[in-house]
């Protein structure tokens, strides 16, 4: 109980801001449902729930001062497959193709607000993991590790959006998942669009993370 109180106290501002933005997205979605009499975008709630999972994992990890290497490894291997779910929501903008013309402006606001939440959760969680890794590894290894994580996140979004894989299929359907990954790696020319998407999307995430960390780092003027 004391641990939970300490966690809420130390991360009160983060929890409050993220909760406010997520509530705002829910309100926009309910307005959309009321006006259109449709549950078309209700899946965004599930996608946002999946985006929260990596944030909760790193929040738990950063709250433990005595985290050992075994716990780090377990937490990292649990966190990494779920991390792409956060920026994945950006690709839900594709669903705007099916929107009615007279409420497309509202649909754009709804999907964009959920996508923004996904990005925020992604950046906060990645920053948390960077702090955790810095406790165990030298600084010169951290930035390359973050770069690899960003690249894998872009690749994970591709696997989810275009090949329709979910995070838990690493356990439920590992053979099919790994076969597709190996095929993408061994035959890059046959899957140029896949690698172009991965490079551009991971580049987009890298730029966003650089801006986010630069803005949130305390600076003295």
Backbone as CSV, one residue per row, in Angstrom:
resi,resn,N_x,N_y,N_z,CA_x,CA_y,CA_z,C_x,C_y,C_z
1,UNK,0.830,-1.204,0.000,0.000,0.000,0.000,0.865,1.255,0.000
2,UNK,1.919,1.235,0.805,2.825,2.387,0.855,3.530,2.588,-0.479
3,UNK,3.824,1.455,-1.141,4.477,1.531,-2.449,3.568,2.218,-3.465
4,UNK,2.288,1.880,-3.430,1.324,2.495,-4.354,1.191,3.992,-4.069
5,UNK,1.146,4.359,-2.781,1.050,5.772,-2.424,2.277,6.536,-2.909
6,UNK,3.448,5.919,-2.732,4.689,6.566,-3.193,4.701,6.720,-4.705
7,UNK,4.208,5.712,-5.391,4.169,5.743,-6.843,3.229,6.845,-7.337
8,UNK,2.046,6.939,-6.727,1.084,7.964,-7.120,1.609,9.361,-6.826
9,UNK,2.356,9.491,-5.744,2.888,10.803,-5.379,3.987,11.243,-6.338
10,UNK,4.901,10.323,-6.662,6.039,10.685,-7.508,5.637,10.885,-8.975
11,UNK,4.562,10.234,-9.410,4.150,10.332,-10.806,2.777,10.983,-10.947
12,UNK,2.424,11.787,-9.953,1.080,12.384,-9.929,0.830,13.240,-11.161
13,UNK,1.802,14.074,-11.519,1.623,14.964,-12.665,1.468,14.177,-13.952
14,UNK,2.299,13.162,-14.128,2.219,12.337,-15.338,0.888,11.617,-15.429
15,UNK,0.467,10.998,-14.320,-0.810,10.287,-14.302,-1.969,11.240,-14.595
16,UNK,-1.898,12.432,-14.006,-2.982,13.406,-14.179,-3.103,13.873,-15.623
17,UNK,-1.968,14.229,-16.223,-1.987,14.734,-17.598,-2.432,13.656,-18.586
18,UNK,-1.892,12.435,-18.421,-2.278,11.354,-19.323,-3.753,10.986,-19.140
19,UNK,-4.214,10.984,-17.905,-5.627,10.688,-17.647,-6.522,11.741,-18.283
20,UNK,-6.104,13.007,-18.201,-6.897,14.099,-18.773,-7.002,13.961,-20.288
21,UNK,-5.887,13.640,-20.948,-5.925,13.515,-22.408,-6.732,12.296,-22.839
22,UNK,-6.661,11.217,-22.059,-7.428,10.022,-22.407,-8.921,10.233,-22.177
23,UNK,-9.264,10.929,-21.106,-10.672,11.257,-20.866,-11.200,12.142,-21.983
24,UNK,-10.367,13.099,-22.424,-10.765,13.953,-23.549,-11.056,13.148,-24.797
25,UNK,-10.237,12.142,-25.068,-10.469,11.274,-26.234,-11.774,10.505,-26.085
26,UNK,-12.041,10.008,-24.884,-13.279,9.269,-24.643,-14.505,10.152,-24.848
27,UNK,-14.400,11.399,-24.408,-15.516,12.334,-24.580,-15.774,12.597,-26.059
28,UNK,-14.703,12.825,-26.812,-14.852,13.021,-28.258,-15.502,11.800,-28.908
29,UNK,-15.083,10.610,-28.487,-15.644,9.385,-29.052,-17.124,9.251,-28.721
30,UNK,-17.514,9.584,-27.491,-18.927,9.494,-27.101,-19.777,10.497,-27.876
31,UNK,-19.233,11.695,-28.110,-19.949,12.683,-28.915,-20.149,12.162,-30.325
32,UNK,-19.101,11.553,-30.862,-19.179,10.992,-32.210,-20.233,9.884,-32.272
33,UNK,-20.252,9.019,-31.267,-21.226,7.934,-31.218,-22.644,8.467,-31.102
34,UNK,-22.811,9.538,-30.324,-24.133,10.140,-30.147,-24.646,10.751,-31.448
35,UNK,-23.789,11.456,-32.150,-24.203,12.144,-33.373,-24.408,11.183,-34.546
36,UNK,-23.585,10.153,-34.614,-23.643,9.245,-35.766,-24.461,7.982,-35.514
37,UNK,-24.802,7.736,-34.219,-25.514,6.508,-33.846,-24.752,5.278,-34.338
38,UNK,-23.433,5.342,-34.190,-22.573,4.261,-34.673,-21.454,3.999,-33.673
39,UNK,-21.057,2.727,-33.556,-19.950,2.334,-32.694,-18.684,2.058,-33.514
40,UNK,-18.606,2.684,-34.681,-17.545,2.365,-35.647,-16.150,2.494,-35.062
41,UNK,-15.904,3.534,-34.251,-14.567,3.794,-33.738,-14.369,3.298,-32.302
42,UNK,-15.247,2.426,-31.859,-15.128,1.920,-30.492,-13.858,1.084,-30.293
43,UNK,-13.335,0.523,-31.374,-12.106,-0.275,-31.282,-10.929,0.554,-30.784
44,UNK,-11.014,1.891,-30.896,-9.935,2.751,-30.433,-9.725,2.634,-28.924
45,UNK,-10.800,2.321,-28.209,-10.682,2.154,-26.758,-9.781,0.960,-26.439
46,UNK,-9.976,-0.139,-27.162,-9.135,-1.317,-26.971,-7.686,-1.029,-27.359
47,UNK,-7.501,-0.316,-28.463,-6.141,0.022,-28.899,-5.446,0.918,-27.870
48,UNK,-6.216,1.820,-27.261,-5.636,2.688,-26.238,-5.280,1.887,-24.989
49,UNK,-6.112,0.921,-24.651,-5.801,0.041,-23.517,-4.485,-0.691,-23.741
50,UNK,-4.284,-1.203,-24.946,-3.030,-1.889,-25.277,-1.845,-0.925,-25.200
51,UNK,-2.084,0.333,-25.555,-1.016,1.335,-25.511,-0.618,1.669,-24.077
52,UNK,-1.529,1.487,-23.143,-1.249,1.788,-21.738,-0.346,0.724,-21.109
53,UNK,-0.403,-0.503,-21.611,0.321,-1.619,-20.999,1.826,-1.363,-20.895
54,UNK,2.528,-0.961,-21.973,3.972,-0.702,-21.819,4.266,0.414,-20.827
55,UNK,3.405,1.409,-20.766,3.573,2.490,-19.788,3.468,1.958,-18.363
56,UNK,2.511,1.073,-18.116,2.353,0.496,-16.783,3.564,-0.371,-16.408
57,UNK,4.098,-1.089,-17.400,5.257,-1.943,-17.136,6.469,-1.116,-16.724
58,UNK,6.764,-0.061,-17.482,7.938,0.758,-17.150,7.698,1.591,-15.894
59,UNK,6.452,1.964,-15.639,6.141,2.667,-14.396,6.453,1.777,-13.203
60,UNK,6.086,0.522,-13.298,6.389,-0.436,-12.237,7.894,-0.623,-12.091
61,UNK,8.594,-0.713,-13.201,10.043,-0.925,-13.146,10.777,0.270,-12.552
62,UNK,10.374,1.468,-12.924,11.056,2.666,-12.414,10.748,2.920,-10.945
63,UNK,9.675,2.317,-10.443,9.288,2.552,-9.048,10.065,1.673,-8.070
64,UNK,10.849,0.718,-8.595,11.620,-0.186,-7.752,13.097,0.205,-7.780
65,UNK,13.593,0.647,-6.630,14.986,1.065,-6.537,15.949,-0.120,-6.586
66,UNK,15.488,-1.295,-6.167,16.352,-2.466,-6.091,16.074,-3.458,-7.221
67,UNK,15.857,-2.938,-8.395,15.623,-3.794,-9.557,16.919,-4.501,-9.941
68,UNK,16.882,-5.838,-10.042,18.077,-6.588,-10.414,18.064,-6.882,-11.910
69,UNK,19.156,-7.455,-12.398,19.286,-7.694,-13.832,18.272,-8.717,-14.347
70,UNK,17.939,-9.699,-13.518,16.949,-10.696,-13.932,15.573,-10.055,-14.082
71,UNK,15.225,-9.191,-13.152,13.944,-8.478,-13.232,13.934,-7.532,-14.426
72,UNK,15.087,-6.908,-14.686,15.206,-6.030,-15.855,14.976,-6.806,-17.137
73,UNK,15.608,-7.964,-17.247,15.463,-8.779,-18.450,14.019,-9.229,-18.644
74,UNK,13.402,-9.699,-17.579,12.008,-10.149,-17.665,11.096,-8.991,-18.044
75,UNK,11.270,-7.849,-17.381,10.439,-6.685,-17.670,10.634,-6.183,-19.084
76,UNK,11.887,-6.173,-19.550,12.180,-5.701,-20.903,11.557,-6.615,-21.953
77,UNK,11.684,-7.927,-21.765,11.122,-8.877,-22.727,9.594,-8.857,-22.724
78,UNK,9.001,-8.487,-21.613,7.550,-8.341,-21.549,7.113,-7.023,-22.169
79,UNK,7.915,-5.986,-21.968,7.589,-4.629,-22.419,7.728,-4.458,-23.921
80,UNK,8.813,-4.972,-24.493,9.128,-4.710,-25.896,8.032,-5.145,-26.872
81,UNK,7.428,-6.329,-26.747,6.383,-6.722,-27.702,5.129,-5.848,-27.627
82,UNK,4.884,-5.253,-26.456,3.696,-4.420,-26.301,3.942,-2.966,-26.708
83,UNK,5.200,-2.551,-26.755,5.517,-1.152,-27.040,4.957,-0.651,-28.369
84,UNK,5.039,-1.410,-29.475,4.499,-0.897,-30.744,2.997,-0.617,-30.733
85,UNK,2.270,-1.167,-29.749,0.835,-0.905,-29.678,0.528,0.573,-29.454
86,UNK,1.462,1.286,-28.824,1.232,2.696,-28.535,1.244,3.562,-29.806
87,UNK,2.337,3.541,-30.595,2.325,4.343,-31.832,1.460,3.731,-32.930
88,UNK,1.063,2.468,-32.767,0.212,1.804,-33.767,-1.064,2.594,-34.031
89,UNK,-1.570,3.286,-33.007,-2.847,4.004,-33.142,-2.769,5.060,-34.236
90,UNK,-1.569,5.544,-34.534,-1.426,6.530,-35.610,-1.953,5.960,-36.923
91,UNK,-1.708,4.685,-37.151,-2.137,4.066,-38.411,-3.648,3.889,-38.480
92,UNK,-4.349,4.080,-37.366,-5.813,4.018,-37.396,-6.417,5.192,-38.170
93,UNK,-5.588,6.164,-38.503,-6.055,7.262,-39.357,-6.519,6.736,-40.717
94,UNK,-6.056,5.542,-41.093,-6.491,4.935,-42.351,-7.997,4.697,-42.368
95,UNK,-8.592,4.547,-41.186,-10.024,4.275,-41.109,-10.874,5.499,-41.458
96,UNK,-10.225,6.643,-41.611,-10.969,7.845,-42.001,-11.515,7.723,-43.424
97,UNK,-10.974,6.786,-44.194,-11.481,6.574,-45.556,-12.950,6.198,-45.566
98,UNK,-13.408,5.554,-44.501,-14.796,5.132,-44.449,-15.717,6.103,-43.752
99,UNK,-15.218,7.280,-43.424,-16.029,8.265,-42.700,-16.993,8.985,-43.627
100,UNK,-18.121,9.346,-43.066,-19.087,10.162,-43.809,-18.547,11.578,-43.948
101,UNK,-18.827,12.191,-45.064,-18.256,13.507,-45.351,-18.654,14.541,-44.316
102,UNK,-19.914,14.496,-43.841,-20.404,15.559,-42.971,-19.838,15.485,-41.552
103,UNK,-19.270,14.354,-41.145,-18.658,14.259,-39.813,-17.181,13.867,-39.890
104,UNK,-16.581,13.990,-41.061,-15.171,13.622,-41.179,-14.311,14.486,-40.273
105,UNK,-14.687,15.734,-40.072,-13.921,16.611,-39.203,-13.906,16.068,-37.769
106,UNK,-15.054,15.529,-37.341,-15.136,14.958,-35.999,-14.369,13.643,-35.908
107,UNK,-14.491,12.826,-36.936,-13.740,11.568,-36.973,-12.238,11.826,-36.930
108,UNK,-11.802,12.879,-37.618,-10.380,13.235,-37.613,-9.921,13.620,-36.215
109,UNK,-10.763,14.384,-35.515,-10.437,14.766,-34.140,-10.373,13.552,-33.226
110,UNK,-11.332,12.649,-33.383,-11.388,11.455,-32.529,-10.141,10.597,-32.705
111,UNK,-9.854,10.217,-33.949,-8.713,9.334,-34.202,-7.406,10.032,-33.849
112,UNK,-7.294,11.313,-34.174,-6.064,12.048,-33.883,-5.823,12.150,-32.380
113,UNK,-6.896,12.322,-31.606,-6.737,12.424,-30.156,-6.261,11.106,-29.559
114,UNK,-6.796,9.995,-30.049,-6.328,8.686,-29.586,-4.886,8.440,-30.027
115,UNK,-4.554,8.849,-31.246,-3.183,8.694,-31.743,-2.207,9.525,-30.912
116,UNK,-2.625,10.718,-30.525,-1.781,11.566,-29.683,-1.520,10.899,-28.342
117,UNK,-2.562,10.302,-27.770,-2.383,9.578,-26.509,-1.400,8.426,-26.675
118,UNK,-1.520,7.717,-27.786,-0.597,6.620,-28.051,0.838,7.090,-28.116
119,UNK,1.068,8.212,-28.802,2.422,8.761,-28.908,2.960,9.191,-27.546
120,UNK,2.123,9.855,-26.756,2.555,10.296,-25.430,2.929,9.109,-24.550
121,UNK,2.080,8.085,-24.566,2.366,6.884,-23.783,3.654,6.216,-24.259
122,UNK,3.867,6.215,-25.558,5.080,5.638,-26.137,6.317,6.390,-25.678
123,UNK,6.283,7.709,-25.775,7.442,8.515,-25.411,7.745,8.418,-23.916
124,UNK,6.723,8.485,-23.088,6.928,8.409,-21.641,7.491,7.043,-21.262
125,UNK,6.926,5.991,-21.825,7.388,4.637,-21.510,8.823,4.419,-21.981
126,UNK,9.151,4.909,-23.176,10.507,4.756,-23.695,11.506,5.534,-22.854
127,UNK,11.116,6.710,-22.413,11.999,7.496,-21.556,12.225,6.782,-20.216
128,UNK,11.168,6.165,-19.694,11.306,5.391,-18.457,12.286,4.238,-18.641
129,UNK,12.143,3.524,-19.757,13.038,2.402,-20.009,14.470,2.886,-20.184
130,UNK,14.655,4.029,-20.806,15.998,4.588,-20.966,16.630,4.853,-19.598
131,UNK,15.835,5.352,-18.665,16.341,5.605,-17.316,16.703,4.300,-16.617
132,UNK,15.867,3.287,-16.796,16.131,1.990,-16.170,17.412,1.378,-16.738
133,UNK,17.556,1.416,-18.061,18.743,0.841,-18.693,20.021,1.555,-18.268
134,UNK,19.909,2.850,-18.035,21.088,3.626,-17.641,21.604,3.236,-16.266
135,UNK,20.782,2.550,-15.494,21.213,2.095,-14.172,22.090,0.843,-14.262
136,UNK,22.024,0.157,-15.394,22.737,-1.110,-15.530,23.827,-1.082,-16.605
137,UNK,23.747,-0.141,-17.526,24.694,-0.120,-18.636,25.333,1.254,-18.765
138,UNK,26.506,1.285,-19.379,27.215,2.536,-19.590,26.463,3.418,-20.585
139,UNK,26.657,4.702,-20.446,25.936,5.658,-21.262,26.129,5.482,-22.756
140,UNK,27.322,5.012,-23.169,27.601,4.886,-24.598,26.775,3.789,-25.258
141,UNK,26.184,2.891,-24.450,25.360,1.824,-25.013,23.878,2.186,-25.054
142,UNK,23.498,3.222,-24.338,22.075,3.540,-24.190,21.462,4.067,-25.490
143,UNK,22.115,5.057,-26.102,21.552,5.636,-27.328,21.424,4.623,-28.457
144,UNK,22.437,3.778,-28.713,22.253,2.730,-29.730,21.104,1.786,-29.385
145,UNK,20.939,1.473,-28.092,19.853,0.591,-27.672,18.498,1.235,-27.952
146,UNK,18.386,2.526,-27.668,17.136,3.241,-27.922,16.842,3.295,-29.416
147,UNK,17.891,3.485,-30.219,17.723,3.506,-31.672,17.178,2.161,-32.170
148,UNK,17.721,1.072,-31.642,17.256,-0.266,-32.030,15.803,-0.465,-31.599
149,UNK,15.466,-0.013,-30.409,14.089,-0.139,-29.916,13.126,0.644,-30.805
150,UNK,13.520,1.831,-31.229,12.684,2.639,-32.110,12.490,1.952,-33.462
151,UNK,13.560,1.367,-33.968,13.466,0.649,-35.244,12.546,-0.566,-35.102
152,UNK,12.695,-1.320,-34.025,11.853,-2.489,-33.798,10.400,-2.092,-33.587
153,UNK,10.186,-0.926,-33.017,8.811,-0.434,-32.831,8.163,-0.155,-34.181
154,UNK,8.921,0.488,-35.086,8.406,0.724,-36.428,8.102,-0.576,-37.150
155,UNK,8.980,-1.563,-36.966,8.771,-2.874,-37.580,7.563,-3.572,-36.955
156,UNK,7.410,-3.416,-35.647,6.263,-4.011,-34.969,4.948,-3.421,-35.433
157,UNK,4.938,-2.110,-35.692,3.721,-1.471,-36.204,3.376,-2.026,-37.579
158,UNK,4.400,-2.255,-38.409,4.155,-2.859,-39.721,3.543,-4.244,-39.574
159,UNK,4.100,-5.059,-38.680,3.578,-6.410,-38.481,2.123,-6.376,-38.014
160,UNK,1.796,-5.392,-37.197,0.435,-5.297,-36.689,-0.547,-4.761,-37.707
161,UNK,-0.158,-3.725,-38.423,-1.090,-3.085,-39.366,-1.273,-3.891,-40.641
162,UNK,-0.199,-4.377,-41.220,-0.287,-5.003,-42.542,-0.321,-6.531,-42.503
163,UNK,0.350,-7.132,-41.532,0.308,-8.587,-41.413,-0.660,-9.044,-40.326
164,UNK,-1.229,-8.073,-39.602,-2.299,-8.311,-38.629,-1.877,-9.202,-37.467
165,UNK,-0.653,-9.049,-37.014,-0.193,-9.789,-35.842,-0.442,-8.971,-34.579
166,UNK,-0.746,-9.669,-33.488,-0.904,-9.041,-32.190,0.281,-9.385,-31.308
167,UNK,0.469,-8.626,-30.235,1.620,-8.818,-29.356,1.656,-10.217,-28.764
168,UNK,0.507,-10.730,-28.368,0.471,-12.032,-27.693,0.682,-13.216,-28.633
169,UNK,0.742,-12.951,-29.945,0.966,-14.053,-30.880,2.404,-14.556,-30.841
170,UNK,3.283,-13.849,-30.121,4.620,-14.363,-29.876,4.531,-15.676,-29.106
171,UNK,3.479,-15.792,-28.277,3.259,-17.010,-27.501,2.251,-17.925,-28.185
172,UNK,1.168,-17.343,-28.722,0.090,-18.143,-29.301,0.432,-18.709,-30.675
173,UNK,1.125,-17.909,-31.475,1.387,-18.325,-32.853,2.820,-17.958,-33.261
174,UNK,3.814,-18.425,-32.497,5.192,-17.979,-32.742,5.776,-18.441,-34.070
175,UNK,5.434,-19.654,-34.511,6.031,-20.180,-35.741,5.647,-19.351,-36.958
176,UNK,4.376,-19.035,-37.072,3.916,-18.230,-38.203,4.531,-16.836,-38.162
177,UNK,4.580,-16.253,-36.971,5.159,-14.917,-36.816,6.625,-14.908,-37.205
178,UNK,7.393,-15.820,-36.668,8.832,-15.848,-36.948,9.122,-16.229,-38.402
179,UNK,8.295,-17.069,-38.988,8.472,-17.419,-40.405,8.305,-16.181,-41.286
180,UNK,7.281,-15.371,-40.973,7.058,-14.150,-41.751,8.199,-13.151,-41.551
181,UNK,8.691,-13.052,-40.324,9.793,-12.134,-40.050,11.053,-12.567,-40.796
182,UNK,11.360,-13.851,-40.739,12.541,-14.382,-41.442,12.413,-14.162,-42.948
183,UNK,11.196,-14.339,-43.468,10.984,-14.133,-44.907,11.201,-12.669,-45.282
184,UNK,10.771,-11.755,-44.438,10.984,-10.332,-44.695,12.472,-9.988,-44.681
185,UNK,13.211,-10.632,-43.776,14.638,-10.352,-43.639,15.437,-10.950,-44.795
186,UNK,15.094,-12.181,-45.166,15.860,-12.875,-46.204,15.530,-12.399,-47.618
187,UNK,14.358,-11.806,-47.795,13.939,-11.363,-49.131,13.508,-9.891,-49.088
188,UNK,14.428,-9.007,-48.772,14.072,-7.584,-48.643,13.572,-6.956,-49.930
189,UNK,14.078,-7.414,-51.077,13.650,-6.813,-52.349,12.200,-7.141,-52.675
190,UNK,11.728,-8.255,-52.182,10.327,-8.617,-52.404,9.391,-7.861,-51.458
191,UNK,9.976,-7.225,-50.453,9.162,-6.534,-49.439,9.714,-5.125,-49.209
192,UNK,9.954,-4.432,-50.310,10.522,-3.090,-50.205,9.595,-2.135,-49.464
193,UNK,8.294,-2.290,-49.676,7.342,-1.404,-49.007,7.370,-1.615,-47.497
194,UNK,7.568,-2.877,-47.080,7.635,-3.179,-45.651,8.811,-2.465,-44.998
195,UNK,9.963,-2.524,-45.628,11.145,-1.900,-45.051,11.117,-0.385,-45.195
196,UNK,10.502,0.106,-46.266,10.342,1.552,-46.402,9.439,2.082,-45.296
197,UNK,8.335,1.373,-45.044,7.438,1.772,-43.954,8.177,1.747,-42.623
198,UNK,8.924,0.666,-42.374,9.642,0.522,-41.108,10.644,1.644,-40.905
199,UNK,11.412,1.957,-41.944,12.428,3.000,-41.843,11.797,4.370,-41.627
200,UNK,10.771,4.686,-42.413,10.137,5.999,-42.302,9.387,6.158,-40.983
201,UNK,8.685,5.095,-40.571,7.909,5.195,-39.337,8.830,5.257,-38.122
202,UNK,9.886,4.448,-38.128,10.837,4.515,-37.019,11.573,5.851,-37.015
203,UNK,11.818,6.415,-38.204,12.406,7.741,-38.288,11.484,8.802,-37.717
204,UNK,10.194,8.675,-38.010,9.186,9.583,-37.451,9.161,9.490,-35.926
205,UNK,9.197,8.267,-35.396,9.212,8.069,-33.946,10.490,8.609,-33.321
206,UNK,11.604,8.432,-34.008,12.883,8.922,-33.500,12.889,10.442,-33.412
207,UNK,12.384,11.092,-34.450,12.306,12.554,-34.444,11.382,13.034,-33.329
208,UNK,10.240,12.379,-33.198,9.307,12.758,-32.150,9.880,12.549,-30.764
209,UNK,10.602,11.447,-30.573,11.192,11.177,-29.265,12.300,12.176,-28.949
210,UNK,13.080,12.534,-29.948,14.126,13.534,-29.746,13.517,14.880,-29.336
211,UNK,12.445,15.287,-30.007,11.775,16.541,-29.664,11.174,16.455,-28.265
212,UNK,10.526,15.317,-27.971,9.873,15.150,-26.667,10.891,15.205,-25.534
213,UNK,11.990,14.464,-25.673,12.986,14.454,-24.619,13.668,15.812,-24.477
214,UNK,13.855,16.505,-25.582,14.476,17.822,-25.543,13.585,18.821,-24.816
215,UNK,12.287,18.713,-25.019,11.339,19.642,-24.396,11.094,19.328,-22.931
216,UNK,11.223,18.068,-22.556,10.917,17.673,-21.176,12.146,17.676,-20.281
217,UNK,13.344,17.825,-20.869,14.562,17.886,-20.075,14.667,19.254,-19.423
218,UNK,14.908,19.251,-18.143,15.031,20.501,-17.422,16.280,21.249,-17.869
219,UNK,16.097,22.467,-18.289,17.215,23.287,-18.736,17.236,24.594,-17.949
220,UNK,18.402,25.054,-17.693,18.580,26.331,-16.983,18.987,27.396,-18.012
221,UNK,18.291,28.497,-17.943,18.581,29.593,-18.867,19.291,30.712,-18.108
